[in-house]
Amino acid sequence: MPRADLTLNVELGTGVTLQEVVVKSNSYEEQLRSTEMSVENISTREVKVIPALLGESDIIKTIQLKPGIPSGSEGSTGIYVRGGGTDQNLIVLDEAVVYNANHLFGFFSTFNTDAVKDLKLYKGGFPAQYGGRLSSVIDIRMKEGNNKKFSGTGGIGLISSRLTLEGPIGGEHTSFIVSGRRTYADVITRGINKANEGKENFTPIPDYYFYDLNTKVNHTFSDRDRLYLSGYFGRDVFAFDGEFFDFNFDWGNATGTARWNHVYSPRLFSNLTFTISDYQYNISNKVTGFSFDIGSEIRDINLKLDYYYTPNSAHTLRYGAAATFHRFDVGRLKAGSDNGEVSFSSGQRYHGTELAAYLADEWVVSPALTVQGGLRLSTFVNDSTTYAGLEPRLAAKYSLSKRMSLKASYARMRQYLHLVSSSGIALPTDVWYPSTRNVKPQISDQVAAGFSMLVADGWLLTNEYYYKWLYNQVDFIDGAQLFANDRLEEEFAFGDGYAYGMELSIEKKEGKLTGWIGYTLALVRKGNFRGIKRDIMDGRYYAPRYDRRHDLSVVAMYELSRRLTLTATAVYGSGDLAWLPTGRFVFQDVYGEQFEPVVPYFGDRNNFRLPYFFRLDAGLVIKFFPKWG
């Protein structure tokens, strides 16, 4: 027989007696062999059994239990990776960027676990195909749908209900999945309001709900070509209809993805991807005879082409290019009277084009040593200026034995978008702002080193150390004027920062007992902030709100039987930072009478740390296997 590559597809019949069969490789051996470091892989199986707030499983809150990823405040889905802010995380759902991953002001994430296939998080050592953010990449993939048979799952929780349908379309070459979720707190509040309508001293309760919808269709044309279409649509709505005024506040994301996968040969394949991303918030208020609307929006259109080429067993090449077209609507405001006699509007619209090209090679130097080198060139062009820069990436792995490997990495990242927030925590009203002539791109350099070791059968110990330099950081000056300000850049200050720390984890993924223990020792500082109007703290360095010195998490899942799983999580860590007043002013007239309220005086930023906190959650998961017919 002549030497030739052979592709063999073997189709197995559908089993009728087994509920679930999981086939997987030894993930620990892959992790020890790979040059990748500072990476976390999350499966939806783990997410669904970990105890969750009000029973809503949340993949983002599961990430917060990993070392190096503390939440900004207890109960929030905001994540701060290795000293970076929430805007420095690149969150993509099927390649489309998600700009605000929060529901209910941060208590829940936008990702419905029933629709998610898996998640991969990079904290450092970023591959060259990723760019645009400084601190992390959160790559989330949606399920593709069952191409064998139609099926459905659903659930009714304390605050929401969900339904997922999947199956083939006209044969096994095409499949779909549709997954929806909606809260029903507004149904309850409307009932309460109606029952108490007209009663004295009763104040109506505002309506609130959120929903999200995930859809995906994929079609196999041949062994060489496959097409994927997916979309996400989600929104939060907070509304109050009063006797004298109406108030409405809504925000949400919409994404769409089309990806064509083509196999040229067993050694070369490509992905051509087109995505659309949109995030916006709107606040409207109507008072008798007068109304106003404020809001903000960012919209992206992205096209990219990625190639994966394996010329021989020693080299694996990845290369490609991408173009993203941004549109920013910043500080949109419309106000006026119903009769049209008074009218006012303001706001700014910006456009920007982000271009990138990259090349990376993973070189197996010897059975023990593997090196991955990469280079990314990124460019940002808008109406006023052009920025460009190189982003080198380097990672290496050296195997001391089959059970232990040493790793190190370096990555430079550039970020051309900025999230301007005066609250210190992620809110729907935060505004995305582009790099301009005055607002330079953010840059980070991160080095990391560590080791991974199988300390016992099924137990993996990982220890990493990192140092990160941050440049061109953006923050608001004290007393910034944000409302209806067409000269917002004058309220900015620009500075630097640094972060360093140690992460330690021990993890077990197989057997009746699974879970992990993670500990982080870290420090974050920002400073040297200089502004057009004034500086922040005279340029001195300070700790941001998300600086957390110690962070310990324990996650345990024990399978009591095929139907019962006992789960528990414990979290212990340093308290949050707060910016509290250090004094107050009392204004009086010349006769000594007080005529103005007390005005607080704020000193250094984030000058008070709350006490250590501890949280323990436990749960029991019961699986039912109903038989129909």
Secondary structure, DSSP 8 states (H G I E B T S, - for coil): ---------------SS-S-------HHHHHHHSS--SEEEEEHHHHHHS--GGG---HHHHHTTSTT--BSSTT---B--TT--GGGEEEEETTEE-S--EEGGGTEES--GGGEEEEEEESSS--TT--S-SSEEEEEEE----SSS-EEEEEE-SSEEEEEEEEESSSTTEEEEEEEEEE-HHHHHHHHHHHTTT-TT-----EEEEEEEEEEEEEE-SSSEEEEEEEEEEEEEEEEE-SSEEEEEEEEEEEEEEEEEEEEETTEEEEEEEEEEEEEEEEEEEETTEEEEEEEEEEEEEEEEEEEEEEETTEEEEEEEEEEEEEEEEEEEEEEETTSSSEEEEEEEEEEEEEEEEEEEEEE-SSSEEEEEEEEEEEEEESS-EEEEEEEEEEEEEEEETTEEEEEEEEEEEE-EEEE-SSSS--TT-EEEE--SSS--EEEEEEEEEEEEEEETTEEEEEEEEEEEEEEEEEE-TT---TT-S-GGGGEEEEEEEEEEEEEEEEE-SSSEEEEEEEEEEEEEEEEEEESS--SGGG--B--TT--SEEEEEEEEEE-SSSEEEEEEEEEE---EE--EEEEE--B-TTS-B-S--EEEE-STT-EE---EEEEEEEEEE-------
